[in-house]
Protein backbone atom coordinates (compact mmCIF):
# COMPACT_ATOMS: atom_id res chain seq x y z
CA UNK A 1 0.00 0.00 0.00
CA UNK A 2 1.06 3.57 -0.51
CA UNK A 3 2.15 6.05 2.12
CA UNK A 4 -0.09 9.11 2.41
CA UNK A 5 1.74 12.13 3.80
CA UNK A 6 1.54 15.92 3.94
CA UNK A 7 2.90 17.48 0.77
CA UNK A 8 5.72 19.98 0.96
CA UNK A 9 7.37 22.38 -1.48
CA UNK A 10 9.85 19.69 -2.57
CA UNK A 11 6.86 17.72 -3.92
CA UNK A 12 5.79 20.49 -6.33
CA UNK A 13 7.46 18.89 -9.38
CA UNK A 14 6.05 15.45 -8.68
CA UNK A 15 2.57 16.85 -8.04
CA UNK A 16 2.80 18.82 -11.30
CA UNK A 17 3.73 15.62 -13.15
CA UNK A 18 0.75 13.73 -11.71
CA UNK A 19 -1.53 16.71 -12.38
CA UNK A 20 -0.57 17.06 -16.07
CA UNK A 21 -0.47 13.31 -16.83
CA UNK A 22 -3.79 12.74 -15.07
CA UNK A 23 -5.47 15.52 -17.02
CA UNK A 24 -4.18 14.08 -20.28
CA UNK A 25 -5.48 10.58 -19.53
CA UNK A 26 -8.66 11.44 -17.62
CA UNK A 27 -9.91 14.24 -19.84
CA UNK A 28 -8.88 12.98 -23.30
CA UNK A 29 -11.96 13.37 -25.49
CA UNK A 30 -13.61 15.64 -22.90
CA UNK A 31 -11.38 18.72 -22.78
CA UNK A 32 -10.11 20.25 -26.06
CA UNK A 33 -7.05 18.26 -27.21
CA UNK A 34 -5.09 21.46 -27.92
CA UNK A 35 -5.51 22.50 -24.30
CA UNK A 36 -4.32 19.13 -22.99
CA UNK A 37 -1.31 19.25 -25.32
CA UNK A 38 -0.46 22.75 -24.07
CA UNK A 39 -0.18 21.71 -20.41
CA UNK A 40 3.37 22.20 -19.17
CA UNK A 41 4.72 20.52 -16.06
CA UNK A 42 7.12 23.43 -15.40
CA UNK A 43 4.21 25.89 -15.28
CA UNK A 44 2.19 23.59 -13.02
CA UNK A 45 5.22 23.13 -10.79
CA UNK A 46 5.49 26.91 -10.29
CA UNK A 47 1.76 27.04 -9.47
CA UNK A 48 2.09 24.16 -7.00
CA UNK A 49 5.10 25.80 -5.29
CA UNK A 50 2.86 28.78 -4.59
CA UNK A 51 -0.23 26.68 -3.78
CA UNK A 52 1.75 24.73 -1.16
CA UNK A 53 2.40 27.97 0.77
CA UNK A 54 -1.33 28.74 1.12
CA UNK A 55 -3.82 27.63 3.76
CA UNK A 56 -4.73 24.51 1.79
CA UNK A 57 -4.44 20.88 2.84
CA UNK A 58 -2.40 18.90 0.31
CA UNK A 59 -1.43 15.24 0.66
CA UNK A 60 0.56 13.00 -1.64
CA UNK A 61 0.42 9.24 -2.13
CA UNK A 62 3.91 7.75 -2.35
CA UNK A 63 4.55 4.24 -3.65
CA UNK A 64 8.09 2.88 -3.80
CA UNK A 65 9.48 6.39 -3.37
CA UNK A 66 7.40 7.89 -6.21
CA UNK A 67 4.52 10.36 -5.85
CA UNK A 68 1.67 8.63 -7.70
CA UNK A 69 -1.23 10.81 -6.60
CA UNK A 70 -2.35 13.81 -4.61
CA UNK A 71 -5.37 15.45 -3.04
CA UNK A 72 -5.99 19.06 -2.04
CA UNK A 73 -8.81 20.80 -0.25
CA UNK A 74 -9.87 23.50 2.16
CA UNK A 75 -12.67 25.93 2.82
CA UNK A 76 -15.35 26.01 0.15
CA UNK A 77 -14.51 28.67 -2.46
CA UNK A 78 -18.02 29.13 -3.85
CA UNK A 79 -21.02 28.48 -1.58
CA UNK A 80 -22.85 25.34 -2.65
CA UNK A 81 -25.87 24.16 -0.69
CA UNK A 82 -24.79 23.33 2.88
CA UNK A 83 -21.13 22.42 2.33
CA UNK A 84 -18.33 24.21 4.19
CA UNK A 85 -15.28 22.44 2.68
CA UNK A 86 -14.21 21.70 -0.87
CA UNK A 87 -12.18 18.94 -2.44
CA UNK A 88 -10.17 21.06 -4.87
CA UNK A 89 -8.36 18.25 -6.69
CA UNK A 90 -7.67 14.54 -6.47
CA UNK A 91 -5.57 12.85 -9.12
CA UNK A 92 -3.71 9.58 -9.55
CA UNK A 93 -1.52 8.38 -12.35
CA UNK A 94 -3.66 6.02 -14.44
CA UNK A 95 -1.59 2.91 -13.66
CA UNK A 96 -2.21 3.38 -9.92
CA UNK A 97 -5.99 3.84 -10.10
CA UNK A 98 -8.29 1.14 -8.75
CA UNK A 99 -5.97 0.20 -5.87
CA UNK A 100 -7.67 2.12 -3.06
CA UNK A 101 -5.14 4.96 -3.13
CA UNK A 102 -7.74 7.56 -4.09
CA UNK A 103 -9.95 6.44 -1.22
CA UNK A 104 -7.00 6.68 1.18
CA UNK A 105 -6.23 10.21 -0.05
CA UNK A 106 -9.87 11.26 0.34
CA UNK A 107 -10.02 9.83 3.88
CA UNK A 108 -6.83 11.62 4.89
CA UNK A 109 -8.11 14.95 3.55
CA UNK A 110 -11.50 14.45 5.24
CA UNK A 111 -9.81 13.77 8.58
CA UNK A 112 -7.65 16.86 8.25
CA UNK A 113 -10.55 19.12 7.33
CA UNK A 114 -12.64 17.68 10.16
CA UNK A 115 -9.81 18.46 12.59
CA UNK A 116 -9.95 22.05 11.31
CA UNK A 117 -13.60 22.24 12.37
CA UNK A 118 -15.21 21.69 8.98
CA UNK A 119 -18.12 19.29 8.73
CA UNK A 120 -19.05 18.61 5.11
CA UNK A 121 -17.36 18.64 1.72
CA UNK A 122 -18.15 19.01 -1.97
CA UNK A 123 -16.22 18.71 -5.23
CA UNK A 124 -16.83 20.17 -8.67
CA UNK A 125 -16.31 17.42 -11.25
CA UNK A 126 -16.46 17.55 -15.05
CA UNK A 127 -19.66 15.71 -15.91
CA UNK A 128 -17.94 13.60 -18.56
CA UNK A 129 -15.05 12.68 -16.25
CA UNK A 130 -14.39 8.96 -16.67
CA UNK A 131 -13.50 8.78 -12.96
CA UNK A 132 -16.90 10.13 -11.88
CA UNK A 133 -17.90 6.79 -10.39
CA UNK A 134 -15.19 7.23 -7.75
CA UNK A 135 -17.18 10.02 -6.12
CA UNK A 136 -20.38 7.98 -5.96
CA UNK A 137 -18.59 4.87 -4.66
CA UNK A 138 -16.99 7.09 -2.00
CA UNK A 139 -20.43 8.19 -0.79
CA UNK A 140 -20.71 11.47 -2.68
CA UNK A 141 -24.18 12.55 -3.74
CA UNK A 142 -24.61 14.39 -7.02
CA UNK A 143 -26.12 17.84 -6.61
CA UNK A 144 -25.71 21.26 -8.21
CA UNK A 145 -24.45 21.76 -11.74
CA UNK A 146 -23.01 24.60 -13.80
CA UNK A 147 -20.73 25.21 -16.77
CA UNK A 148 -17.01 25.92 -16.52
CA UNK A 149 -14.62 27.19 -19.19
CA UNK A 150 -11.71 24.84 -19.88
CA UNK A 151 -9.37 25.42 -22.79
CA UNK A 152 -11.84 27.71 -24.55
CA UNK A 153 -14.78 25.31 -24.26
CA UNK A 154 -17.73 25.57 -21.89
CA UNK A 155 -18.09 22.20 -20.18
CA UNK A 156 -20.74 20.92 -17.76
CA UNK A 157 -19.60 20.28 -14.20
CA UNK A 158 -21.52 18.73 -11.33
CA UNK A 159 -21.05 18.98 -7.59
CA UNK A 160 -20.68 15.81 -5.56
CA UNK A 161 -21.21 16.31 -1.86
CA UNK A 162 -20.69 14.48 1.40
CA UNK A 163 -22.85 15.85 4.23
CA UNK A 164 -20.57 14.44 6.94
CA UNK A 165 -16.77 14.31 6.83
CA UNK A 166 -16.86 11.73 9.61
CA UNK A 167 -18.60 9.26 7.28
CA UNK A 168 -15.63 9.50 4.88
CA UNK A 169 -13.11 9.15 7.69
CA UNK A 170 -14.93 6.10 9.06
CA UNK A 171 -15.07 4.55 5.61
CA UNK A 172 -18.79 4.93 5.06
GUTI-498685 format. One record per residue: residue number from 1; residue in one letter; y, x, z of N, C-alpha, C in turn. Coordinates in steps of 0.001 Angstrom, whole numbers. Example, Ala and Ser with C-alpha at 12.3 -4.5 7.8 and 13.67 -1.06 7.14 Angstrom:
+-----+------+---------+---------+---------+---------+---------+---------+---------+---------+---------+
! pos ! code !  nnorth !   neast !     nup ! canorth !  caeast !    caup !  cnorth !   ceast !     cup !
+-----+------+---------+---------+---------+---------+---------+---------+---------+---------+---------+
!   1 !    A !   -5690 !   13190 !    7800 !   -4500 !   12300 !    7800 !   -3300 !   13200 !    7800 !
!   2 !    S !   -2250 !   12850 !    7080 !   -1060 !   13670 !    7140 !      30 !   12900 !    7870 !
+-----+------+---------+---------+---------+---------+---------+---------+---------+---------+---------+
//
This chain:
+-----+------+---------+---------+---------+---------+---------+---------+---------+---------+---------+
! pos ! code !  nnorth !   neast !     nup ! canorth !  caeast !    caup !  cnorth !   ceast !     cup !
+-----+------+---------+---------+---------+---------+---------+---------+---------+---------+---------+
!   1 !    X !   -1189 !     847 !       0 !       0 !       0 !       0 !    1238 !     882 !       0 !
!   2 !    X !    2325 !     308 !    -415 !    3570 !    1057 !    -507 !    4283 !    1080 !     840 !
!   3 !    X !    5169 !    2043 !     969 !    6052 !    2155 !    2119 !    7347 !    1450 !    1757 !
!   4 !    X !    7824 !     565 !    2608 !    9110 !     -92 !    2414 !   10065 !     543 !    3415 !
!   5 !    X !   11168 !    1096 !    2907 !   12134 !    1740 !    3799 !   13553 !    1446 !    3343 !
!   6 !    X !   14499 !    1696 !    4245 !   15921 !    1537 !    3937 !   16289 !    2517 !    2833 !
!   7 !    X !   17007 !    2041 !    1849 !   17475 !    2904 !     765 !   18672 !    3715 !    1249 !
!   8 !    X !   18813 !    4896 !     670 !   19979 !    5723 !     960 !   20549 !    6242 !    -353 !
!   9 !    X !   21684 !    6925 !    -268 !   22381 !    7371 !   -1480 !   21503 !    8251 !   -2371 !
!  10 !    X !   20582 !    9003 !   -1777 !   19688 !    9853 !   -2568 !   18739 !    9026 !   -3444 !
!  11 !    X !   18593 !    7746 !   -3139 !   17724 !    6863 !   -3920 !   18430 !    6247 !   -5125 !
!  12 !    X !   19717 !    6471 !   -5286 !   20491 !    5790 !   -6329 !   19887 !    5993 !   -7716 !
!  13 !    X !   19466 !    7199 !   -8060 !   18892 !    7463 !   -9375 !   17586 !    6732 !   -9585 !
!  14 !    X !   16742 !    6731 !   -8573 !   15447 !    6046 !   -8676 !   15633 !    4536 !   -8749 !
!  15 !    X !   16574 !    4008 !   -7985 !   16853 !    2570 !   -8036 !   17381 !    2211 !   -9427 !
!  16 !    X !   18275 !    3042 !   -9963 !   18820 !    2804 !  -11298 !   17702 !    2788 !  -12347 !
!  17 !    X !   16750 !    3694 !  -12212 !   15621 !    3732 !  -13150 !   14822 !    2428 !  -13081 !
!  18 !    X !   14475 !    1993 !  -11881 !   13726 !     747 !  -11713 !   14540 !    -424 !  -12258 !
!  19 !    X !   15833 !    -441 !  -11952 !   16708 !   -1532 !  -12379 !   16718 !   -1652 !  -13910 !
!  20 !    X !   16975 !    -551 !  -14605 !   17055 !    -571 !  -16072 !   15696 !    -897 !  -16693 !
!  21 !    X !   14642 !    -224 !  -16248 !   13314 !    -470 !  -16827 !   12853 !   -1900 !  -16570 !
!  22 !    X !   13135 !   -2424 !  -15396 !   12743 !   -3793 !  -15074 !   13495 !   -4799 !  -15930 !
!  23 !    X !   14768 !   -4572 !  -16144 !   15524 !   -5466 !  -17018 !   14931 !   -5457 !  -18416 !
!  24 !    X !   14601 !   -4277 !  -18907 !   14085 !   -4177 !  -20283 !   12733 !   -4873 !  -20436 !
!  25 !    X !   11888 !   -4833 !  -19417 !   10582 !   -5482 !  -19529 !   10643 !   -6957 !  -19151 !
!  26 !    X !   11386 !   -7284 !  -18110 !   11438 !   -8663 !  -17624 !   12237 !   -9571 !  -18540 !
!  27 !    X !   13325 !   -9057 !  -19092 !   14244 !   -9907 !  -19842 !   14167 !   -9732 !  -21355 !
!  28 !    X !   13171 !   -8996 !  -21847 !   12984 !   -8883 !  -23300 !   12752 !  -10285 !  -23870 !
!  29 !    X !   13490 !  -10635 !  -24904 !   13369 !  -11958 !  -25492 !   14181 !  -13023 !  -24788 !
!  30 !    X !   14819 !  -12668 !  -23667 !   15639 !  -13609 !  -22900 !   17111 !  -13217 !  -23007 !
!  31 !    X !   17378 !  -11946 !  -22732 !   18720 !  -11377 !  -22779 !   18873 !  -10713 !  -24152 !
!  32 !    X !   20077 !  -10749 !  -24744 !   20246 !  -10109 !  -26058 !   19712 !   -8666 !  -26073 !
!  33 !    X !   18905 !   -8365 !  -27086 !   18264 !   -7047 !  -27206 !   19285 !   -5916 !  -27222 !
!  34 !    X !   20431 !   -6135 !  -27867 !   21464 !   -5095 !  -27924 !   21959 !   -4747 !  -26518 !
!  35 !    X !   22062 !   -5767 !  -25670 !   22499 !   -5512 !  -24297 !   21451 !   -4686 !  -23551 !
!  36 !    X !   20191 !   -5072 !  -23663 !   19130 !   -4322 !  -22986 !   19091 !   -2871 !  -23469 !
!  37 !    X !   19263 !   -2670 !  -24769 !   19251 !   -1315 !  -25324 !   20437 !    -496 !  -24846 !
!  38 !    X !   21542 !   -1168 !  -24493 !   22752 !    -463 !  -24070 !   22733 !     -31 !  -22607 !
!  39 !    X !   21771 !    -523 !  -21833 !   21714 !    -176 !  -20413 !   21480 !    1320 !  -20244 !
!  40 !    X !   22280 !    1928 !  -19397 !   22204 !    3369 !  -19166 !   21926 !    3639 !  -17691 !
!  41 !    X !   20870 !    4401 !  -17446 !   20525 !    4724 !  -16058 !   21657 !    5452 !  -15351 !
!  42 !    X !   22343 !    6360 !  -16033 !   23428 !    7122 !  -15404 !   24538 !    6199 !  -14913 !
!  43 !    X !   24861 !    5172 !  -15702 !   25885 !    4212 !  -15285 !   25401 !    3385 !  -14106 !
!  44 !    X !   24151 !    2955 !  -14148 !   23593 !    2191 !  -13024 !   23525 !    3055 !  -11768 !
!  45 !    X !   23197 !    4329 !  -11944 !   23135 !    5220 !  -10788 !   24492 !    5299 !  -10097 !
!  46 !    X !   25561 !    5439 !  -10875 !   26909 !    5487 !  -10292 !   27209 !    4186 !   -9545 !
!  47 !    X !   26827 !    3058 !  -10135 !   27036 !    1762 !   -9472 !   26245 !    1683 !   -8170 !
!  48 !    X !   24992 !    2146 !   -8208 !   24156 !    2089 !   -7003 !   24667 !    3042 !   -5926 !
!  49 !    X !   25209 !    4194 !   -6303 !   25797 !    5096 !   -5289 !   26902 !    4376 !   -4517 !
!  50 !    X !   27716 !    3628 !   -5237 !   28782 !    2863 !   -4589 !   28198 !    1697 !   -3796 !
!  51 !    X !   27287 !     947 !   -4410 !   26679 !    -228 !   -3782 !   26041 !     141 !   -2440 !
!  52 !    X !   25422 !    1328 !   -2376 !   24731 !    1753 !   -1156 !   25686 !    2104 !     -21 !
!  53 !    X !   26988 !    2145 !    -290 !   27972 !    2398 !     768 !   28538 !    1096 !    1330 !
!  54 !    X !   28205 !     -30 !     711 !   28742 !   -1326 !    1120 !   27875 !   -1969 !    2197 !
!  55 !    X !   28356 !   -3082 !    2727 !   27630 !   -3822 !    3758 !   26576 !   -4716 !    3096 !
!  56 !    X !   25587 !   -4053 !    2506 !   24512 !   -4727 !    1793 !   23204 !   -4124 !    2279 !
!  57 !    X !   22194 !   -4950 !    2455 !   20879 !   -4442 !    2841 !   20101 !   -4094 !    1572 !
!  58 !    X !   19667 !   -2849 !    1475 !   18899 !   -2401 !     312 !   17663 !   -1664 !     818 !
!  59 !    X !   16504 !   -2062 !     314 !   15235 !   -1427 !     663 !   14535 !    -997 !    -612 !
!  60 !    X !   13796 !      92 !    -504 !   13002 !     560 !   -1635 !   11529 !     523 !   -1252 !
!  61 !    X !   10696 !     329 !   -2279 !    9244 !     424 !   -2130 !    8846 !    1768 !   -2722 !
!  62 !    X !    8151 !    2575 !   -1926 !    7747 !    3909 !   -2352 !    6225 !    3965 !   -2367 !
!  63 !    X !    5681 !    4411 !   -3489 !    4237 !    4546 !   -3647 !    3967 !    5949 !   -4175 !
!  64 !    X !    3199 !    6704 !   -3431 !    2876 !    8089 !   -3796 !    4138 !    8892 !   -4102 !
!  65 !    X !    5156 !    8717 !   -3260 !    6392 !    9476 !   -3374 !    7373 !    8981 !   -4416 !
!  66 !    X !    7032 !    7917 !   -5144 !    7893 !    7400 !   -6213 !    8448 !    6033 !   -5830 !
!  67 !    X !    9754 !    5838 !   -6041 !   10356 !    4523 !   -5850 !    9893 !    3645 !   -7009 !
!  68 !    X !    9182 !    2564 !   -6671 !    8630 !    1674 !   -7700 !    9284 !     298 !   -7689 !
!  69 !    X !   10145 !      53 !   -6698 !   10810 !   -1235 !   -6604 !   11916 !   -1191 !   -5579 !
!  70 !    X !   12745 !   -2238 !   -5595 !   13810 !   -2346 !   -4607 !   14207 !   -3803 !   -4430 !
!  71 !    X !   14894 !   -4050 !   -3329 !   15449 !   -5369 !   -3045 !   16822 !   -5151 !   -2415 !
!  72 !    X !   17752 !   -6062 !   -2688 !   19061 !   -5992 !   -2040 !   19518 !   -7399 !   -1715 !
!  73 !    X !   20300 !   -7513 !    -657 !   20803 !   -8812 !    -253 !   21839 !   -8694 !     837 !
!  74 !    X !   22470 !   -9816 !    1131 !   23503 !   -9872 !    2161 !   24051 !  -11278 !    2247 !
!  75 !    X !   25282 !  -11362 !    2696 !   25931 !  -12669 !    2824 !   26042 !  -13315 !    1446 !
!  76 !    X !   25935 !  -14627 !    1411 !   26015 !  -15354 !     147 !   27397 !  -15108 !    -473 !
!  77 !    X !   27416 !  -14828 !   -1774 !   28671 !  -14508 !   -2462 !   29364 !  -15747 !   -3006 !
!  78 !    X !   28601 !  -16763 !   -3306 !   29129 !  -18018 !   -3851 !   28419 !  -19147 !   -3117 !
!  79 !    X !   29155 !  -19976 !   -2359 !   28483 !  -21022 !   -1585 !   27571 !  -21887 !   -2449 !
!  80 !    X !   26332 !  -22011 !   -1985 !   25341 !  -22853 !   -2647 !   24639 !  -23649 !   -1569 !
!  81 !    X !   24797 !  -24971 !   -1632 !   24157 !  -25873 !    -688 !   24330 !  -25362 !     736 !
!  82 !    X !   23253 !  -25129 !    1451 !   23327 !  -24788 !    2875 !   22977 !  -23330 !    3158 !
!  83 !    X !   22908 !  -22495 !    2158 !   22417 !  -21126 !    2329 !   23532 !  -20174 !    2765 !
!  84 !    X !   23203 !  -19276 !    3703 !   24213 !  -18329 !    4186 !   23934 !  -16885 !    3765 !
!  85 !    X !   22771 !  -16614 !    3171 !   22443 !  -15276 !    2679 !   22011 !  -15373 !    1224 !
!  86 !    X !   22079 !  -14233 !     539 !   21699 !  -14205 !    -867 !   20817 !  -12995 !   -1153 !
!  87 !    X !   19777 !  -13238 !   -1883 !   18938 !  -12183 !   -2444 !   19635 !  -11772 !   -3731 !
!  88 !    X !   20285 !  -10599 !   -3716 !   21061 !  -10167 !   -4875 !   20157 !   -9681 !   -6002 !
!  89 !    X !   19130 !   -8923 !   -5656 !   18246 !   -8363 !   -6688 !   16917 !   -7983 !   -6071 !
!  90 !    X !   15862 !   -8177 !   -6839 !   14536 !   -7671 !   -6469 !   13825 !   -7318 !   -7775 !
!  91 !    X !   13477 !   -6054 !   -7897 !   12848 !   -5569 !   -9125 !   11751 !   -4574 !   -8807 !
!  92 !    X !   10699 !   -4651 !   -9615 !    9580 !   -3711 !   -9552 !    9283 !   -3232 !  -10956 !
!  93 !    X !    8874 !   -1981 !  -11070 !    8376 !   -1518 !  -12355 !    7175 !   -2380 !  -12728 !
!  94 !    X !    7046 !   -2717 !  -13986 !    6017 !   -3663 !  -14442 !    4621 !   -3285 !  -13953 !
!  95 !    X !    4262 !   -2005 !  -14011 !    2906 !   -1591 !  -13658 !    2583 !   -1742 !  -12171 !
!  96 !    X !    3604 !   -2045 !  -11356 !    3376 !   -2211 !   -9919 !    3523 !   -3666 !   -9479 !
!  97 !    X !    3730 !   -4567 !  -10418 !    3837 !   -5986 !  -10097 !    2446 !   -6557 !   -9825 !
!  98 !    X !    2400 !   -7626 !   -9047 !    1141 !   -8293 !   -8750 !     313 !   -7618 !   -7674 !
!  99 !    X !     910 !   -6701 !   -6931 !     195 !   -5971 !   -5870 !     680 !   -6327 !   -4464 !
! 100 !    X !    1590 !   -7294 !   -4369 !    2118 !   -7668 !   -3056 !    3351 !   -6877 !   -2644 !
! 101 !    X !    3805 !   -5969 !   -3488 !    4963 !   -5138 !   -3134 !    6235 !   -5981 !   -3114 !
! 102 !    X !    6392 !   -6875 !   -4073 !    7565 !   -7745 !   -4093 !    7632 !   -8618 !   -2852 !
! 103 !    X !    6493 !   -9134 !   -2438 !    6437 !   -9950 !   -1220 !    6823 !   -9120 !      -1 !
! 104 !    X !    6334 !   -7891 !      58 !    6678 !   -7002 !    1178 !    8171 !   -6697 !    1193 !
! 105 !    X !    8758 !   -6475 !      32 !   10210 !   -6231 !     -50 !   10985 !   -7458 !     419 !
! 106 !    X !   10583 !   -8634 !     -46 !   11257 !   -9875 !     343 !   11164 !  -10095 !    1847 !
! 107 !    X !    9994 !   -9865 !    2429 !    9826 !  -10023 !    3882 !   10724 !   -9064 !    4652 !
! 108 !    X !   10797 !   -7820 !    4192 !   11625 !   -6826 !    4886 !   13091 !   -7224 !    4838 !
! 109 !    X !   13557 !   -7666 !    3664 !   14945 !   -8113 !    3547 !   15191 !   -9328 !    4438 !
! 110 !    X !   14286 !  -10295 !    4422 !   14449 !  -11500 !    5240 !   14552 !  -11143 !    6716 !
! 111 !    X !   13709 !  -10228 !    7180 !   13767 !   -9806 !    8579 !   15087 !   -9152 !    8920 !
! 112 !    X !   15588 !   -8328 !    8034 !   16858 !   -7648 !    8247 !   18018 !   -8633 !    8292 !
! 113 !    X !   18036 !   -9563 !    7359 !   19115 !  -10549 !    7330 !   19051 !  -11475 !    8538 !
! 114 !    X !   17846 !  -11820 !    8958 !   17676 !  -12642 !   10158 !   18228 !  -11914 !   11377 !
! 115 !    X !   17951 !  -10615 !   11467 !   18462 !   -9814 !   12590 !   19986 !   -9747 !   12578 !
! 116 !    X !   20594 !   -9934 !   11425 !   22054 !   -9948 !   11312 !   22628 !  -11319 !   11631 !
! 117 !    X !   21777 !  -12276 !   11987 !   22244 !  -13595 !   12374 !   22288 !  -14619 !   11252 !
! 118 !    X !   21738 !  -14259 !   10097 !   21694 !  -15207 !    8984 !   20412 !  -16028 !    9083 !
! 119 !    X !   20436 !  -17238 !    8525 !   19287 !  -18116 !    8728 !   18551 !  -18571 !    7496 !
! 120 !    X !   19221 !  -18557 !    6336 !   18609 !  -19051 !    5105 !   19057 !  -18158 !    3950 !
! 121 !    X !   18340 !  -18246 !    2838 !   18641 !  -17357 !    1718 !   18412 !  -18058 !     390 !
! 122 !    X !   19189 !  -17630 !    -615 !   19005 !  -18146 !   -1966 !   19118 !  -16987 !   -2945 !
! 123 !    X !   18637 !  -17221 !   -4172 !   18711 !  -16218 !   -5232 !   19010 !  -16909 !   -6548 !
! 124 !    X !   19938 !  -16349 !   -7314 !   20174 !  -16826 !   -8672 !   19204 !  -16109 !   -9583 !
! 125 !    X !   18473 !  -16854 !  -10398 !   17417 !  -16310 !  -11251 !   17596 !  -16857 !  -12666 !
! 126 !    X !   17520 !  -15970 !  -13667 !   17547 !  -16457 !  -15046 !   16402 !  -17442 !  -15238 !
! 127 !    X !   16714 !  -18605 !  -15782 !   15713 !  -19665 !  -15910 !   14493 !  -19217 !  -16715 !
! 128 !    X !   14711 !  -18391 !  -17720 !   13601 !  -17937 !  -18561 !   12971 !  -16641 !  -18073 !
! 129 !    X !   13250 !  -16257 !  -16846 !   12679 !  -15050 !  -16246 !   11161 !  -15214 !  -16127 !
! 130 !    X !   10425 !  -14302 !  -16716 !    8958 !  -14390 !  -16674 !    8404 !  -14218 !  -15258 !
! 131 !    X !    9220 !  -13690 !  -14350 !    8785 !  -13504 !  -12963 !    9188 !  -14679 !  -12073 !
! 132 !    X !    9663 !  -15761 !  -12665 !   10133 !  -16905 !  -11881 !    9107 !  -17470 !  -10925 !
! 133 !    X !    7831 !  -17395 !  -11271 !    6790 !  -17905 !  -10386 !    6734 !  -17193 !   -9050 !
! 134 !    X !    7197 !  -15946 !   -9009 !    7229 !  -15189 !   -7752 !    8017 !  -15942 !   -6692 !
! 135 !    X !    9158 !  -16505 !   -7084 !   10025 !  -17181 !   -6120 !    9353 !  -18432 !   -5565 !
! 136 !    X !    8690 !  -19184 !   -6415 !    7984 !  -20383 !   -5964 !    6810 !  -20013 !   -5064 !
! 137 !    X !    6016 !  -19026 !   -5486 !    4873 !  -18592 !   -4660 !    5327 !  -18047 !   -3305 !
! 138 !    X !    6553 !  -17531 !   -3252 !    7090 !  -16988 !   -2002 !    7719 !  -18076 !   -1131 !
! 139 !    X !    7658 !  -19320 !   -1581 !    8185 !  -20425 !    -790 !    9563 !  -20894 !   -1192 !
! 140 !    X !   10144 !  -20289 !   -2233 !   11468 !  -20711 !   -2683 !   11410 !  -22069 !   -3365 !
! 141 !    X !   12443 !  -22856 !   -3148 !   12553 !  -24182 !   -3739 !   13697 !  -24152 !   -4744 !
! 142 !    X !   13399 !  -24605 !   -5942 !   14390 !  -24608 !   -7019 !   15476 !  -25634 !   -6714 !
! 143 !    X !   16732 !  -25225 !   -6928 !   17843 !  -26123 !   -6610 !   18908 !  -26109 !   -7690 !
! 144 !    X !   20096 !  -25692 !   -7330 !   21264 !  -25715 !   -8212 !   21019 !  -24912 !   -9485 !
! 145 !    X !   21824 !  -25209 !  -10495 !   21757 !  -24448 !  -11740 !   23170 !  -24268 !  -12281 !
! 146 !    X !   23321 !  -23278 !  -13149 !   24603 !  -23014 !  -13801 !   24322 !  -22112 !  -14998 !
! 147 !    X !   25351 !  -21701 !  -15685 !   25212 !  -20732 !  -16767 !   25909 !  -19446 !  -16351 !
! 148 !    X !   25370 !  -18325 !  -16845 !   25916 !  -17015 !  -16522 !   25975 !  -16208 !  -17818 !
! 149 !    X !   27048 !  -15452 !  -17999 !   27188 !  -14621 !  -19189 !   26450 !  -13301 !  -18980 !
! 150 !    X !   25562 !  -12973 !  -19900 !   24839 !  -11705 !  -19881 !   24831 !  -11157 !  -21300 !
! 151 !    X !   25430 !  -10005 !  -21488 !   25416 !   -9370 !  -22794 !   26031 !  -10208 !  -23895 !
! 152 !    X !   27038 !  -11009 !  -23557 !   27712 !  -11839 !  -24553 !   27078 !  -13197 !  -24779 !
! 153 !    X !   25985 !  -13483 !  -24117 !   25312 !  -14782 !  -24257 !   25406 !  -15562 !  -22955 !
! 154 !    X !   25598 !  -16860 !  -23067 !   25574 !  -17725 !  -21888 !   24127 !  -18157 !  -21669 !
! 155 !    X !   23606 !  -17822 !  -20483 !   22199 !  -18089 !  -20180 !   22087 !  -18975 !  -18947 !
! 156 !    X !   21103 !  -19884 !  -18931 !   20916 !  -20739 !  -17763 !   20279 !  -19958 !  -16603 !
! 157 !    X !   20837 !  -20174 !  -15412 !   20276 !  -19596 !  -14197 !   20038 !  -20717 !  -13202 !
! 158 !    X !   19043 !  -20536 !  -12356 !   18726 !  -21520 !  -11328 !   18709 !  -20819 !   -9975 !
! 159 !    X !   19019 !  -21577 !   -8952 !   18976 !  -21053 !   -7586 !   17632 !  -21433 !   -6971 !
! 160 !    X !   16985 !  -20440 !   -6393 !   15811 !  -20680 !   -5563 !   16268 !  -20456 !   -4134 !
! 161 !    X !   15857 !  -21335 !   -3236 !   16306 !  -21210 !   -1860 !   15185 !  -21333 !    -854 !
! 162 !    X !   15366 !  -20635 !     247 !   14480 !  -20694 !    1398 !   15341 !  -21130 !    2573 !
! 163 !    X !   15038 !  -22293 !    3151 !   15854 !  -22850 !    4229 !   15743 !  -22059 !    5520 !
! 164 !    X !   14676 !  -21265 !    5675 !   14444 !  -20566 !    6939 !   13916 !  -19154 !    6677 !
! 165 !    X !   14745 !  -18169 !    6991 !   14310 !  -16770 !    6825 !   13047 !  -16468 !    7633 !
! 166 !    X !   12903 !  -17104 !    8773 !   11729 !  -16856 !    9611 !   10425 !  -17187 !    8878 !
! 167 !    X !   10462 !  -18218 !    8046 !    9263 !  -18600 !    7284 !    8858 !  -17485 !    6337 !
! 168 !    X !    9822 !  -16775 !    5760 !    9504 !  -15631 !    4882 !    8931 !  -14499 !    5716 !
! 169 !    X !    9587 !  -14192 !    6824 !    9147 !  -13105 !    7693 !    7710 !  -13332 !    8177 !
! 170 !    X !    7413 !  -14587 !    8536 !    6103 !  -14929 !    9058 !    5041 !  -15046 !    7954 !
! 171 !    X !    5510 !  -14999 !    6707 !    4553 !  -15067 !    5608 !    4316 !  -16446 !    5070 !
! 172 !    X !    5121 !  -17421 !    5516 !    4934 !  -18789 !    5057 !    5755 !  -19158 !    3884 !
+-----+------+---------+---------+---------+---------+---------+---------+---------+---------+---------+
//
